[in-house]
Amino acid sequence: MKNAEISARKNDAISRGVGMTTQIYADKAENSEIWDVEGRRYIDFAGGIAVLNTGHRHPKVVEAVKAQLDRFTHTCHQVVPYENYVALAERLNKMVPGNFEKKTIFATTGAEAVENAIKIARCATGRSAVIAFTGGFHGRTFLGMALTGKVVPYKVGFGPMMGDVFHVPFPLEMHGIDVDTSLDVLDKLFKADVDPKRVAAIIVEPVQGEGGFYDVPRPLMKALREICDEHGILLVADEVQTGFARTGKMFAMQHYDVAPDLTTMAKSLAGGFPLSAVTGRAELMDAPGPGGLGGTYAGNPLAIAAAHAVLDVIEEEQLCDRANQLGNRLKQRLEALRTDIPQIMDIRGLGFMNAVEFKVPGTDKPNADFTNAVRLKALDKGLILLTCGVYSNVIRFLAPITIQDEVFNEALDLIEASIREVAAGA
């Protein structure tokens, strides 16, 4: 089979609304490497969009899923429950930030986790309004779209969004928005548009994913916690992309001195199997009545088994420390390019959740064309990269934290070569 042949079939069979970053079709994968149907090898710095912190087909994950396959694959936990669902909830209750009693529910996707968190917040507070941030991404369902702070491509053509959702500008000092500006807009929002006593939750990604890998400034996170406490609002941390060792800690909120009331998780929780979760204060999680939460596939036993293995691997292989080591090496390599590459605007990231942002030389204007050219050049060399950001001028790096040293060194060379070659031709 050829990639081009499958791509032609795809165009006839699949909605164009399913966008694709590449037109290479996977045949097999192992840890940080993918081979396409033509036999070409690629280094994977996308990780299924932050899903594969423990790599493709980690042996412990594969073993756990195979063992579960031999027992049962589905009963629906709400009909015939199973112990490993309970055990995983117990583990997350201990791991998730917050020095208080917690409870957990499982769902299937990150968007479902966000939807359930807002359902819980509304039920527990008796309020309806929700505040989110520009640049944030919270899913593709209608509530997820409404919460997401980016129109193209997520909201285009889908009509009116759900009501009672408000946005505050996310602080990006390099783009002219500081913490004081964000808080001033929030204050004006309370005065002009929504009574804070009607707000159920403020939802925020500790590090914006699709928005460009910007971490929430410490003063803003502290202020959000204080504002929520003052008005009885719940603080929801969307850790779908940041969770499970990616930022150098199990959860990104551990970089802050405050804890959220509710935490959403998905992506790397189950190492490639569809599983998401909401963990939060026990009294809040118990607000909905029996039957108010759940789903037919929620907490699928295969995914639950995989998640137990993922948590074991993170601990046994010390992936939080490994994330910090890899991230430091990547940022050092990128910093060494600054003198020669005037397009580099910023290099950032907690742990191994790193990004480089590009600009038009001599200005602060975002340079989306240069960014995409680097991505394409890297792909041609056998390295899969992703772009992101409100202005599409950021390359984000999401390689498995388990990446082999020799493969990581090879990838660093490819990143540098791609940036230098595009800059030379600019």
C-alpha positions in Angstrom: 0.0 0.0 0.0 1.0 3.6 -0.6 0.2 6.6 1.5 -1.1 8.5 -1.5 -3.5 5.6 -2.4 -5.0 5.5 1.1 -5.2 9.3 1.1 -7.3 9.2 -2.1 -9.6 6.7 -0.5 -9.8 8.8 2.6 -11.0 11.8 0.6 -13.9 9.8 -0.8 -14.8 8.1 2.5 -14.2 10.5 5.4 -15.6 13.9 6.1 -13.2 16.7 5.3 -14.1 18.1 8.8 -11.6 15.5 10.2 -8.4 17.5 9.6 -5.1 15.7 9.3 -1.7 17.0 10.2 0.1 14.5 8.0 -0.7 12.1 5.1 1.4 9.3 6.4 -0.5 6.2 7.4 0.7 4.2 10.4 1.6 0.6 10.1 3.3 -0.1 13.5 4.8 1.9 16.4 7.1 1.3 19.3 7.9 3.8 22.1 8.9 7.0 20.3 9.0 5.7 16.7 6.3 5.1 14.0 6.6 3.2 10.7 4.2 4.0 7.9 2.6 1.6 5.4 5.5 2.2 3.0 8.1 1.2 5.7 9.5 4.7 6.4 10.4 5.4 10.0 9.4 8.6 11.8 10.3 9.9 15.2 7.1 10.9 17.0 7.2 14.3 18.7 3.4 14.5 18.7 2.6 11.5 20.9 -1.0 11.3 19.7 -1.4 14.9 21.0 0.0 14.3 24.5 -1.6 10.8 24.8 1.6 8.8 24.8 3.7 10.0 27.8 4.6 6.4 28.3 5.2 5.8 24.6 3.7 3.6 22.0 2.9 0.1 23.2 4.7 0.2 26.5 5.3 -3.5 27.5 3.6 -3.1 30.9 0.5 -1.4 29.3 0.3 -4.1 26.6 0.6 -6.8 29.2 -2.1 -5.3 31.4 -4.5 -5.0 28.6 -3.9 -8.5 27.4 -4.6 -9.8 30.8 -7.8 -7.9 31.0 -8.8 -9.2 27.6 -8.7 -12.7 28.9 -11.2 -11.8 31.7 -13.8 -9.5 30.2 -14.0 -6.4 27.9 -17.2 -4.7 28.8 -20.0 -5.0 31.3 -20.9 -1.2 31.8 -19.8 -0.3 35.2 -23.3 1.1 36.1 -24.7 -2.4 35.4 -22.1 -4.9 36.6 -19.2 -3.0 38.3 -15.6 -4.1 38.6 -12.9 -3.7 41.2 -10.2 -2.1 39.1 -12.4 0.9 38.4 -12.7 1.4 42.2 -9.0 0.9 42.7 -8.1 3.4 40.0 -10.4 6.0 41.6 -8.7 5.4 44.9 -5.3 6.0 43.3 -6.4 9.3 41.6 -8.0 10.5 44.8 -4.6 10.3 46.5 -2.6 11.7 43.6 -4.7 14.7 42.5 -3.7 18.0 44.2 -5.8 19.1 47.1 -5.6 18.3 50.8 -9.2 17.2 51.2 -11.4 14.2 50.8 -11.9 13.4 47.1 -14.0 11.2 44.8 -13.6 10.3 41.2 -15.8 9.4 38.1 -14.5 8.0 34.8 -15.6 8.9 31.3 -14.2 8.3 27.8 -12.8 11.6 26.4 -11.4 14.8 27.6 -14.5 16.7 26.4 -16.7 14.4 28.4 -14.5 15.0 31.5 -15.0 18.8 31.0 -18.7 18.4 30.5 -19.1 16.3 33.6 -17.0 18.8 35.6 -19.3 21.6 34.6 -22.4 19.4 35.3 -21.0 18.7 38.8 -20.2 22.4 39.4 -23.7 23.5 38.4 -25.4 20.9 40.4 -23.2 21.5 43.5 -23.6 25.3 43.4 -27.1 25.7 42.0 -25.5 28.2 39.5 -25.2 28.2 35.8 -22.6 30.6 34.5 -19.0 29.5 33.6 -15.9 31.6 33.0 -13.1 30.4 30.7 -10.1 32.0 29.0 -9.2 33.1 25.5 -6.9 30.6 23.8 -8.1 27.8 26.0 -9.2 24.5 24.6 -11.8 22.3 26.3 -13.2 20.0 23.7 -15.3 19.8 20.6 -18.8 19.1 22.1 -21.1 22.0 22.2 -20.2 22.9 25.8 -16.6 22.2 25.0 -16.7 24.5 22.0 -18.4 27.2 24.0 -15.7 27.1 26.7 -12.9 27.0 24.1 -11.4 30.4 23.5 -10.6 30.0 19.8 -13.0 30.3 16.8 -11.1 28.8 13.9 -11.4 25.9 13.4 -13.4 24.8 16.4 -16.5 26.9 16.2 -16.8 27.9 12.6 -20.2 26.9 11.0 -21.7 25.3 14.1 -24.2 28.0 14.9 -24.9 29.6 18.3 -22.8 28.4 21.2 -24.3 27.4 24.6 -25.2 30.3 26.8 -23.9 31.5 30.1 -20.3 31.1 29.1 -17.9 34.1 29.4 -14.3 34.6 28.4 -11.5 36.5 30.0 -8.3 37.3 28.1 -5.4 34.9 29.0 -2.3 36.9 30.0 0.3 36.9 27.3 2.8 39.7 28.0 4.6 39.2 24.7 1.3 39.9 23.0 0.3 42.9 25.2 -1.8 41.3 27.9 -0.6 41.1 31.5 -2.1 39.6 34.6 -3.6 42.9 35.7 -5.3 43.3 32.4 -6.9 39.8 32.7 -8.1 40.5 36.3 -9.4 43.9 35.3 -11.5 42.3 32.5 -12.8 39.7 35.0 -13.8 42.5 37.4 -15.6 44.4 34.6 -17.3 41.1 33.6 -18.7 40.8 37.1 -19.9 44.4 36.9 -21.3 44.4 33.4 -22.3 40.9 32.3 -22.7 38.3 35.1 -23.2 38.5 38.8 -20.4 36.5 40.5 -23.0 34.9 42.7 -24.4 33.3 39.5 -21.1 31.8 38.4 -20.7 28.1 39.1 -17.1 27.7 37.9 -13.9 29.2 36.4 -12.1 26.7 34.2 -8.5 27.0 33.3 -5.7 25.0 31.8 -2.6 25.3 34.0 -0.7 25.3 30.8 -2.7 26.2 27.6 -2.4 23.3 25.1 -3.8 24.3 21.8 -3.4 28.0 22.9 0.4 27.8 22.7 1.9 26.1 25.8 1.7 29.2 27.9 1.6 28.4 31.7 -0.7 30.4 33.9 1.3 33.1 35.8 1.5 32.3 39.5 -0.1 35.6 40.5 -3.1 34.9 38.3 -3.6 31.4 39.7 -3.4 32.7 43.2 -5.9 35.5 42.4 -8.3 33.0 40.8 -8.3 30.9 43.9 -9.0 34.0 46.0 -11.8 35.2 43.8 -13.4 31.8 43.7 -13.3 31.5 47.5 -14.7 35.0 47.9 -17.7 34.4 45.7 -18.3 30.7 46.2 -17.1 29.8 42.7 -15.5 26.4 41.9 -12.0 26.4 40.4 -11.7 23.7 37.7 -8.3 22.7 36.5 -8.3 21.2 33.0 -5.4 18.8 33.1 -6.3 16.9 30.0 -3.1 17.8 28.2 -0.9 18.6 31.2 -1.4 15.6 33.4 0.7 12.5 34.1 4.3 13.7 34.4 4.3 15.9 31.2 5.2 19.1 33.1 7.7 17.4 35.4 5.1 16.8 38.1 2.2 14.3 38.1 -0.1 17.3 37.6 0.7 20.8 36.4 -1.3 22.3 39.4 1.5 21.0 41.6 3.6 23.8 40.3 1.2 26.2 42.2 0.4 26.9 45.8 -3.3 26.5 45.3 -5.5 23.5 44.6 -8.5 23.3 42.3 -11.9 22.1 43.5 -12.3 19.8 40.4 -9.6 18.4 38.1 -10.3 16.9 34.6 -8.0 14.3 33.1 -7.7 12.2 29.9 -5.1 11.8 27.2 -2.1 10.1 28.8 -4.1 8.6 31.6 -4.4 5.3 29.8 -1.5 5.3 27.4 -3.5 5.4 24.2 -6.8 3.8 25.4 -9.8 6.1 25.7 -10.3 7.0 29.3 -10.9 10.3 31.1 -11.7 11.3 34.7 -13.0 14.0 37.0 -11.6 14.1 40.5 -12.7 16.6 43.1 -13.9 17.5 46.5 -16.0 14.6 47.8 -19.0 16.7 48.7 -19.1 18.3 45.2 -18.7 15.0 43.4 -21.7 13.6 45.4 -23.9 16.5 44.5 -25.5 14.8 41.4 -28.0 12.1 42.2 -27.5 8.4 41.2 -27.8 8.1 37.5 -26.8 11.8 36.9 -23.3 10.8 35.9 -21.9 8.0 33.9 -21.9 6.6 30.4 -22.1 3.2 28.6 -18.3 3.1 27.9 -17.2 5.2 30.8 -14.4 3.5 32.6 -14.0 0.7 30.1 -12.2 -2.2 31.8 -9.4 -2.4 29.2 -8.7 1.3 29.6 -8.8 1.1 33.4 -6.3 -1.8 33.3 -4.0 0.3 31.0 -4.3 3.3 33.3 -3.1 1.2 36.3 -0.1 0.2 34.2 0.6 3.8 33.2 0.6 5.0 36.8 3.0 2.1 37.7 5.4 3.1 34.8 5.4 6.7 35.7 6.4 5.8 39.3 8.8 3.0 38.5 10.6 4.8 35.6 10.6 8.1 37.5 9.1 9.9 34.5 8.6 13.2 36.3 12.3 13.5 36.8 12.9 12.3 33.2 10.5 14.9 31.9 12.5 17.7 33.5 15.8 16.3 32.2 14.5 16.0 28.6 12.8 19.4 28.7 16.0 21.1 29.9 18.0 19.5 27.2 15.5 20.5 24.5 15.3 24.1 25.7 19.1 24.4 25.9 19.4 23.2 22.3 16.8 25.7 21.2 18.4 28.5 23.2 21.7 27.9 21.4 19.9 28.8 18.1 18.7 32.3 19.2 21.7 34.2 18.0 21.5 32.7 14.5 17.7 32.5 14.1 16.0 35.9 14.4 12.6 34.3 13.9 12.8 32.8 17.4 10.5 34.8 19.7 10.3 32.6 22.8 11.3 29.3 24.1 9.3 27.9 27.1 7.8 25.1 28.9 7.4 23.2 32.2 9.0 19.8 32.3 8.8 18.2 28.8 5.8 20.3 27.7 7.9 22.6 25.6 7.4 25.0 22.8 9.2 27.5 20.5 7.4 30.5 19.2 8.3 32.3 15.9 8.0 35.9 14.8 8.7 38.0 11.7 12.3 39.2 12.3 12.6 42.7 13.6 9.0 42.7 14.7 6.7 41.1 17.3 4.4 39.9 14.6 3.6 36.2 14.7 5.1 34.1 11.9 2.7 31.3 11.1 4.3 30.7 7.7 7.8 30.1 9.1 6.3 27.8 11.8 4.5 25.6 9.3 7.6 25.5 7.0 9.6 24.2 10.0 7.0 21.5 10.6 7.0 20.4 7.0 10.8 20.4 6.8 11.0 18.2 9.9 8.3 15.9 8.5 10.3 15.5 5.3 13.3 14.5 7.5 11.3 12.0 9.4 10.3 13.9 12.5 6.6 14.5 13.3 5.9 17.9 14.9 2.7 19.8 15.8 1.9 23.5 15.7 -0.4 25.4 18.0 -1.2 28.9 19.3 -3.9 31.5 18.7 -1.7 32.7 15.8 -0.5 29.3 14.7 3.1 30.4 15.2 4.1 27.9 17.9 5.7 24.5 17.6 5.0 22.2 20.5 7.0 19.2 21.5 5.1 16.2 22.9 7.4 13.2 22.5 7.0 10.3 24.8 8.8 10.8 28.1 10.1 7.3 27.6 11.9 8.3 24.4 15.3 6.5 24.1 18.3 8.8 24.5 19.7 7.9 21.1 16.4 8.7 19.4 16.1 11.9 21.4 19.5 13.1 20.3 18.7 12.3 16.7 15.5 14.3 17.0 17.3 17.3 18.5 19.6 17.3 15.4 16.6 17.1 13.1 14.9 20.0 14.9 18.0 22.2 14.6 18.6 21.3 11.0 14.9 22.0 10.1 14.9 25.4 11.7 18.2 26.4 10.2 17.3 25.3 6.7 14.0 27.2 6.8 15.6 30.3 8.2 18.3 30.2 5.5 15.7 30.1 2.8 13.5 32.8 4.4 
